Amino acid sequence: MERLFELARASAGTHPERSDRYVELALRIGMRLRVRPTREMKRMFCRRCRGFLSPTQRMVRLRGGVLVIRCMRCGHISRMRYR
């Protein structure tokens, strides 16, 4: 899974559809092997559209102890606590 996310990060600028496919494959492999994505991996894809969130495809804000990540494709908002 980690290797597929690395490939998605590398190809995000030139081939965004390829990076989305890498994320899809990584999540499918994780479900088959019953392995959860790490915290860093969870922040790299949108939970609604399953697209790779490159720096140009997401908006990140810090508000009151909460990390807010917005997908610029589908508009989904993810909130994660931090300390």
Beta strands, then each sheet from edge to edge (+ up, - down):
strand 1: 58-63
strand 2: 66-71
strand 3: 77-81
sheet 1: 1+ 2- 3+
end
